[in-house]
Amino acid sequence: MTRLTDHLIIISFDCLSALDYPILTDLPHFQTILKNGTYVENVETIYPSVTYPCHATIVTGNYPNRHGVINNTLLQPGRPSPDWNWYRHCIHGTTLYDEAKQANLTTAALLWPVTGKAGIDYNMPEIFANRPWQNQILVSLMNGTPSFQLDLNKRFGHIRNGLNQPELDDFVLESTVHTIKTKKPNLVMVHFTDLDTQRHYHGFSSTEAVAAIHRHNQRLGRILAALHESGIYENSTVVALGDHSALDENKVINLNVLFYNKKLITTNPKGRVINWQAYCKSCDGSAYIYINDKQDSATIQEVKQLLDSLLDDPTSGIEQVLTGEQAAAKGADGSCAFMLEAKRGYYFLEDMEGEYIQSFSREDAASNKKYTLACHGYSPEKEQYGTIFMAAGKGINQITLPSIRLIDEGPTFARLLGVSLGNTDGRVIEEMLTI
């Protein structure tokens, strides 16, 4: 298969929305991509529309129930900070970077989700120290390319302020620019989370979110300049994309409170879960309901009756209840007993104490970061909830497309690199390619 480009640079601006287009048209570096290549007005994300499943979809072309990354975090009932799907082995089947490596192309990934211990030539994975005894830098080194990361930390580590934004993205930017200039990889995947962070903590249309989009414009400009300075710009393809949008909220649904009250979850005197029959696993704007014993028909029936009563209650915050089979039909985890969709203004947490519905204000969110002012995870069927895609450079046509799906991106990237992801849920968007 013929390669259409020598260098594919995929830039994920986490939480960049289709609704951000009017802002992007006024920013010069986004304009460069929009005016000289393909722009997709609306990209249909996946369900649940959270970051790790989305990024696994982008590199596989498959829905979550096929690639295996069905949520950001693992099902670990009662754990205050569950582990995430950090590792390559969490993904079933092949990936874009695996196929690129197989074709003797050089690969680089900078804070790209679900790449811990991946076979990427230059890898700085997104992973954090989730145990008191762990050190952030050591955790990253152990799960990526040690020498590559040591060099980046030596050069640019002073920029970083832990995991805080915008400093983290500034560190990732300098690392990306240096990698392009010194390694000139055939595939670069970089993940920026500044905008997602600002929307979570300040709201979708906040001044902080708009400022993050402006910072992203500058970051994009630096990457374009690095390609020019490296002499590879004319043989490169640059993609700027979002993985999901976000919706504002001011109410939390704590379904595990009801499960706890019905003795479906039991804890010890310290509040640690010691047994559970049913558990609500949050995906922010949606949630999975898992039954510990899938043959426990009595618990399944009890939970179903509870959910039916909540669905009939206009104040419950629940918009839709899916069965496991219906969830699987939408690409989500079919091993759940039920999947819930929150109404606008609501999202799910996993608390077992307090009230079933908790309202909060901007002041509460500022003082207690358990609450966020905007989140995602909602169904792609929600109105005005699409994300965005744009690409320019070698192999890309000048065209505007009304819509594609997130699952279509991976096969299209593979075609640009002259490789294949096999039989995927998504398709190659040939309209945007100079085939």
C-alpha positions as CSV (number, residue, x, y, z in Angstrom):
1,M,0.0,0.0,0.0
2,T,1.4,3.4,-1.0
3,R,2.2,5.9,1.7
4,L,0.6,9.3,1.3
5,T,2.9,11.1,3.8
6,D,6.3,10.8,5.3
7,H,5.5,12.4,8.7
8,L,2.0,12.2,10.3
9,I,1.7,14.5,13.4
10,I,-1.6,13.9,15.3
11,I,-2.3,16.6,17.9
12,S,-5.1,15.8,20.3
13,F,-6.5,18.9,22.0
14,D,-8.5,17.1,24.7
15,C,-12.1,18.4,24.9
16,L,-11.9,20.6,21.8
17,S,-15.5,20.9,20.7
18,A,-17.3,21.6,17.4
19,L,-18.7,24.6,19.2
20,D,-15.2,26.1,19.4
21,Y,-15.0,26.6,15.6
22,P,-15.9,30.3,15.7
23,I,-13.0,30.9,18.1
24,L,-10.6,28.8,16.0
25,T,-11.3,30.8,12.8
26,D,-9.8,33.9,14.5
27,L,-6.6,32.2,15.5
28,P,-3.8,32.2,12.9
29,H,-2.3,28.8,13.3
30,F,-5.7,27.0,13.4
31,Q,-6.6,29.1,10.4
32,T,-3.5,27.6,8.6
33,I,-4.9,24.1,9.0
34,L,-8.5,25.1,8.3
35,K,-7.8,27.0,5.1
36,N,-5.3,24.6,3.6
37,G,-6.8,21.2,4.2
38,T,-9.8,19.2,5.4
39,Y,-12.2,20.5,8.1
40,V,-14.9,18.3,9.5
41,E,-17.8,20.3,11.1
42,N,-18.9,17.6,13.5
43,V,-17.2,14.4,14.7
44,E,-19.4,11.9,16.4
45,T,-17.5,10.6,19.5
46,I,-18.0,7.3,21.2
47,Y,-19.9,6.0,24.3
48,P,-18.8,6.6,27.0
49,S,-17.2,9.7,25.7
50,V,-14.3,9.9,28.1
51,T,-10.6,10.4,27.3
52,Y,-9.0,6.9,27.4
53,P,-11.7,5.1,25.5
54,C,-11.6,7.9,22.9
55,H,-7.9,7.8,22.4
56,A,-7.9,4.0,22.1
57,T,-10.6,4.4,19.5
58,I,-8.5,7.0,17.6
59,V,-5.6,4.5,17.2
60,T,-7.7,1.4,16.6
61,G,-10.7,2.5,14.6
62,N,-12.9,0.5,16.9
63,Y,-15.6,1.1,19.6
64,P,-14.7,0.5,23.2
65,N,-16.4,-2.9,23.6
66,R,-14.1,-4.1,20.8
67,H,-10.8,-2.5,21.7
68,G,-11.3,-3.2,25.4
69,V,-10.8,0.3,27.0
70,I,-14.4,0.7,28.2
71,N,-13.8,3.5,30.7
72,N,-11.0,5.8,32.0
73,T,-10.6,3.8,35.2
74,L,-10.9,0.2,36.3
75,L,-13.8,-1.3,38.3
76,Q,-12.3,-1.1,41.8
77,P,-15.4,-0.5,44.0
78,G,-14.9,1.9,46.9
79,R,-11.4,2.9,46.0
80,P,-11.0,6.7,46.3
81,S,-8.6,6.8,43.3
82,P,-9.1,3.8,41.0
83,D,-6.3,2.8,38.6
84,W,-6.6,3.9,35.0
85,N,-6.3,2.0,31.8
86,W,-2.7,3.2,31.4
87,Y,-1.1,0.3,29.6
88,R,-0.9,-0.8,26.0
89,H,-2.0,-4.3,27.0
90,C,-5.4,-2.8,27.9
91,I,-6.1,-2.5,24.2
92,H,-7.2,-5.6,22.3
93,G,-5.9,-6.0,18.8
94,T,-3.5,-3.8,16.8
95,T,-3.0,-0.1,16.9
96,L,-1.8,2.6,14.5
97,Y,1.6,2.8,16.2
98,D,2.0,-1.0,16.2
99,E,1.4,-1.1,12.4
100,A,3.7,1.8,11.8
101,K,6.5,0.1,13.8
102,Q,5.8,-3.1,11.8
103,A,6.3,-1.1,8.6
104,N,9.7,0.1,9.9
105,L,8.4,3.6,10.6
106,T,9.7,5.5,13.6
107,T,7.1,6.4,16.2
108,A,6.8,8.9,19.1
109,A,4.1,9.5,21.6
110,L,3.9,12.3,24.2
111,L,1.3,11.9,27.0
112,W,-0.9,9.9,24.6
113,P,-3.3,7.8,26.8
114,V,-3.1,4.0,27.0
115,T,0.5,3.8,25.8
116,G,2.3,2.5,29.0
117,K,4.8,-0.1,28.1
118,A,3.9,0.2,24.4
119,G,6.4,-0.6,21.6
120,I,6.8,3.0,20.7
121,D,10.3,4.2,19.8
122,Y,10.1,7.5,21.7
123,N,7.4,7.2,24.4
124,M,6.5,9.5,27.3
125,P,3.2,7.8,28.3
126,E,0.4,9.5,30.2
127,I,0.5,7.8,33.6
128,F,0.6,9.1,37.1
129,A,1.7,8.0,40.5
130,N,-1.4,6.5,42.1
131,R,0.1,5.1,45.3
132,P,1.7,7.1,48.2
133,W,5.0,5.3,47.8
134,Q,5.3,6.0,44.0
135,N,7.3,8.8,42.4
136,Q,5.9,10.5,39.3
137,I,9.1,10.6,37.3
138,L,10.0,7.0,38.1
139,V,6.5,5.8,37.2
140,S,6.8,7.5,33.8
141,L,10.3,6.2,33.2
142,M,9.4,2.6,34.0
143,N,6.5,2.6,31.5
144,G,7.9,4.5,28.6
145,T,11.3,5.0,26.9
146,P,13.7,5.8,29.8
147,S,16.6,7.5,28.0
148,F,14.2,9.6,25.9
149,Q,12.3,10.7,29.0
150,L,15.4,11.4,31.0
151,D,16.7,13.7,28.3
152,L,13.4,15.6,28.1
153,N,13.2,15.9,31.9
154,K,16.7,17.2,32.0
155,R,16.0,19.8,29.3
156,F,12.5,20.9,30.1
157,G,11.5,19.4,33.6
158,H,11.8,22.9,35.1
159,I,8.8,24.0,33.2
160,R,6.5,21.5,34.8
161,N,4.6,22.1,38.0
162,G,3.5,18.6,38.9
163,L,0.4,17.7,36.9
164,N,-0.9,21.3,37.0
165,Q,-2.0,23.1,33.9
166,P,-1.0,25.0,31.8
167,E,2.6,24.1,32.8
168,L,2.2,20.4,32.0
169,D,1.1,21.2,28.4
170,D,4.0,23.7,28.1
171,F,6.4,20.9,29.1
172,V,4.7,18.5,26.6
173,L,5.0,21.2,23.9
174,E,8.7,21.7,24.4
175,S,9.2,17.9,24.5
176,T,7.3,17.6,21.2
177,V,9.2,20.3,19.4
178,H,12.5,18.9,20.5
179,T,11.4,15.4,19.4
180,I,10.4,16.6,16.0
181,K,13.6,18.5,15.5
182,T,16.0,15.7,16.7
183,K,14.2,12.5,15.8
184,K,11.9,13.5,12.9
185,P,9.6,10.5,13.5
186,N,7.2,9.2,10.9
187,L,4.4,9.2,13.4
188,V,4.0,11.7,16.3
189,M,1.0,11.5,18.6
190,V,0.7,14.2,21.2
191,H,-2.0,14.8,23.8
192,F,-2.7,18.2,25.3
193,T,-5.1,18.5,28.3
194,D,-5.1,22.2,29.2
195,L,-8.5,22.9,27.7
196,D,-10.1,19.8,29.3
197,T,-8.7,20.8,32.7
198,Q,-10.0,24.4,32.4
199,R,-13.5,23.2,31.3
200,H,-13.7,20.7,34.2
201,Y,-12.8,23.3,36.8
202,H,-14.2,26.5,35.4
203,G,-17.0,25.6,32.9
204,F,-17.4,25.1,29.2
205,S,-17.4,28.7,28.1
206,S,-15.3,30.2,30.9
207,T,-12.7,32.8,30.3
208,E,-10.2,30.1,31.4
209,A,-11.3,27.7,28.7
210,V,-11.1,30.4,26.0
211,A,-7.6,31.3,27.2
212,A,-6.6,27.6,26.9
213,I,-7.8,27.5,23.3
214,H,-5.6,30.6,22.6
215,R,-2.6,28.8,24.3
216,H,-3.4,25.8,22.1
217,N,-3.1,28.0,19.0
218,Q,0.4,29.1,20.1
219,R,1.3,25.4,20.8
220,L,0.1,24.5,17.3
221,G,2.1,27.3,15.8
222,R,5.3,26.1,17.6
223,I,4.8,22.6,16.2
224,L,4.3,23.9,12.7
225,A,7.4,26.0,13.1
226,A,9.4,22.9,14.3
227,L,8.4,21.1,11.1
228,H,9.6,24.0,9.0
229,E,12.9,24.3,10.9
230,S,13.4,20.5,10.5
231,G,13.0,20.7,6.8
232,I,10.2,18.2,6.8
233,Y,7.1,20.4,6.6
234,E,6.4,19.8,2.9
235,N,6.4,16.1,3.5
236,S,4.3,16.2,6.6
237,T,0.6,15.9,7.5
238,V,-0.7,17.8,10.5
239,V,-3.9,16.7,12.2
240,A,-5.6,18.7,15.0
241,L,-8.5,17.0,16.6
242,G,-10.7,16.7,19.7
243,D,-11.8,13.5,21.4
244,H,-15.1,14.7,22.9
245,S,-16.9,17.8,23.9
246,A,-18.3,18.8,27.4
247,L,-21.4,20.0,29.1
248,D,-21.9,22.2,32.1
249,E,-23.4,20.7,35.3
250,N,-24.3,21.7,38.8
251,K,-25.7,18.4,40.2
252,V,-24.2,15.1,41.1
253,I,-26.0,11.7,41.1
254,N,-24.7,9.3,43.8
255,L,-26.5,6.1,42.9
256,N,-24.2,4.1,45.2
257,V,-25.9,5.9,48.1
258,L,-29.1,4.0,47.3
259,F,-27.3,0.7,46.7
260,Y,-25.6,1.2,50.1
261,N,-28.9,1.9,51.8
262,K,-30.4,-1.2,50.3
263,K,-27.4,-3.3,51.6
264,L,-26.2,-4.0,48.1
265,I,-22.9,-2.5,49.1
266,T,-21.4,-3.2,52.6
267,T,-18.4,-1.5,54.2
268,N,-16.3,-1.9,57.3
269,P,-16.2,0.6,60.1
270,K,-13.6,2.6,58.2
271,G,-15.8,2.9,55.2
272,R,-13.9,0.5,53.0
273,V,-16.0,-1.7,50.7
274,I,-15.9,-5.3,51.9
275,N,-18.7,-6.7,49.7
276,W,-20.9,-5.5,46.9
277,Q,-23.8,-7.0,44.9
278,A,-24.4,-3.9,42.7
279,Y,-22.1,-1.0,42.0
280,C,-22.5,2.2,40.0
281,K,-19.2,2.9,38.0
282,S,-19.0,6.5,36.9
283,C,-18.2,7.5,33.4
284,D,-19.0,11.2,34.4
285,G,-22.0,11.9,32.2
286,S,-22.9,8.3,32.0
287,A,-22.5,5.3,34.3
288,Y,-22.2,1.5,34.2
289,I,-24.2,-0.6,36.7
290,Y,-22.4,-3.8,37.4
291,I,-23.8,-6.9,39.2
292,N,-21.1,-8.8,41.1
293,D,-22.8,-12.2,40.4
294,K,-24.2,-12.1,36.9
295,Q,-26.4,-15.0,37.8
296,D,-28.0,-13.2,40.8
297,S,-31.4,-12.7,39.3
298,A,-32.9,-11.3,42.5
299,T,-30.3,-8.5,42.7
300,I,-30.7,-7.8,38.9
301,Q,-34.5,-7.5,39.4
302,E,-34.1,-5.3,42.5
303,V,-31.8,-3.0,40.7
304,K,-34.1,-2.9,37.6
305,Q,-37.0,-1.9,39.8
306,L,-35.0,0.9,41.4
307,L,-33.8,2.2,38.1
308,D,-37.4,2.1,36.6
309,S,-38.6,4.2,39.6
310,L,-35.8,6.7,39.1
311,L,-36.5,6.9,35.4
312,D,-40.1,7.8,36.2
313,D,-39.0,10.5,38.6
314,P,-38.2,13.8,36.8
315,T,-35.9,14.9,39.6
316,S,-33.7,11.8,39.5
317,G,-31.3,13.3,37.0
318,I,-31.4,10.1,34.9
319,E,-32.4,10.5,31.3
320,Q,-32.1,7.0,30.0
321,V,-31.5,3.4,31.2
322,L,-30.0,0.9,28.8
323,T,-29.6,-2.8,29.2
324,G,-26.1,-4.4,28.8
325,E,-27.1,-5.5,25.3
326,Q,-28.3,-2.0,24.4
327,A,-25.1,-0.6,25.7
328,A,-23.1,-3.0,23.6
329,A,-25.1,-2.0,20.5
330,K,-23.8,1.5,21.1
331,G,-20.2,0.3,21.4
332,A,-20.0,0.4,25.2
333,D,-19.3,-2.4,27.7
334,G,-21.9,-5.1,27.2
335,S,-20.8,-6.9,30.4
336,C,-22.6,-4.2,32.5
337,A,-26.1,-5.0,33.7
338,F,-27.3,-1.5,32.8
339,M,-25.9,1.8,31.5
340,L,-27.3,5.1,32.6
341,E,-27.3,8.5,30.8
342,A,-27.5,11.6,32.9
343,K,-29.7,14.6,32.0
344,R,-28.0,17.9,31.1
345,G,-26.7,19.5,34.2
346,Y,-26.0,16.2,36.0
347,Y,-23.1,13.8,36.2
348,F,-22.3,10.7,38.2
349,L,-19.9,10.1,41.2
350,E,-19.3,6.9,43.1
351,D,-19.9,8.2,46.7
352,M,-21.8,5.9,49.1
353,E,-22.5,8.4,51.7
354,G,-24.5,11.6,51.7
355,E,-27.5,12.5,49.5
356,Y,-28.5,10.7,46.3
357,I,-28.6,14.1,44.5
358,Q,-26.1,16.8,45.5
359,S,-26.3,20.3,44.1
360,F,-23.2,22.5,44.1
361,S,-22.2,26.0,43.1
362,R,-19.1,27.5,41.5
363,E,-17.8,28.3,45.0
364,D,-18.2,24.6,46.1
365,A,-16.3,23.5,43.0
366,A,-13.5,26.0,43.6
367,S,-13.1,24.8,47.2
368,N,-13.6,21.1,46.7
369,K,-12.2,19.7,43.5
370,K,-14.4,16.6,43.8
371,Y,-16.9,18.7,41.9
372,T,-16.4,19.9,38.4
373,L,-18.3,22.5,36.5
374,A,-18.3,20.7,33.1
375,C,-17.6,17.1,32.1
376,H,-18.1,14.6,29.3
377,G,-18.8,10.9,29.1
378,Y,-22.3,11.6,27.8
379,S,-23.9,9.9,24.8
380,P,-22.8,11.1,21.4
381,E,-26.5,11.5,20.7
382,K,-26.7,14.5,23.0
383,E,-27.4,17.7,21.0
384,Q,-24.5,20.0,20.3
385,Y,-22.0,17.6,21.8
386,G,-19.8,16.8,18.8
387,T,-16.0,17.3,18.6
388,I,-13.9,18.5,15.7
389,F,-11.3,17.4,13.2
390,M,-9.0,19.3,10.8
391,A,-5.9,18.2,8.8
392,A,-3.6,19.7,6.3
393,G,-0.4,18.8,4.4
394,K,0.8,16.0,2.3
395,G,-2.0,13.6,1.2
396,I,-4.8,15.8,2.3
397,N,-7.5,17.4,0.1
398,Q,-9.0,20.8,0.6
399,I,-12.5,20.0,1.5
400,T,-15.1,20.6,4.2
401,L,-17.1,17.6,5.4
402,P,-20.3,17.8,7.5
403,S,-19.5,14.8,9.7
404,I,-17.4,11.7,10.4
405,R,-17.1,9.4,13.4
406,L,-14.3,9.1,15.8
407,I,-13.9,5.5,14.7
408,D,-13.1,6.7,11.2
409,E,-10.0,8.5,12.2
410,G,-7.7,5.5,12.9
411,P,-8.3,3.8,9.5
412,T,-7.7,7.1,7.7
413,F,-4.4,7.7,9.6
414,A,-3.3,4.2,8.7
415,R,-4.0,4.8,5.0
416,L,-1.9,8.0,5.2
417,L,1.0,5.9,6.5
418,G,0.5,3.1,4.0
419,V,-0.5,0.6,6.6
420,S,-3.8,-1.1,7.6
421,L,-5.6,-1.6,10.9
422,G,-7.5,-4.6,9.4
423,N,-11.3,-5.0,9.7
424,T,-12.3,-2.0,11.8
425,D,-15.6,-0.5,13.0
426,G,-14.6,2.7,11.2
427,R,-13.8,3.4,7.6
428,V,-11.1,5.3,5.6
429,I,-12.4,8.8,4.8
430,E,-11.2,8.7,1.3
431,E,-12.8,12.0,0.5
432,M,-10.2,13.8,2.5
433,L,-7.2,12.0,1.0
434,T,-5.3,12.5,-2.3
435,I,-5.5,8.8,-3.2
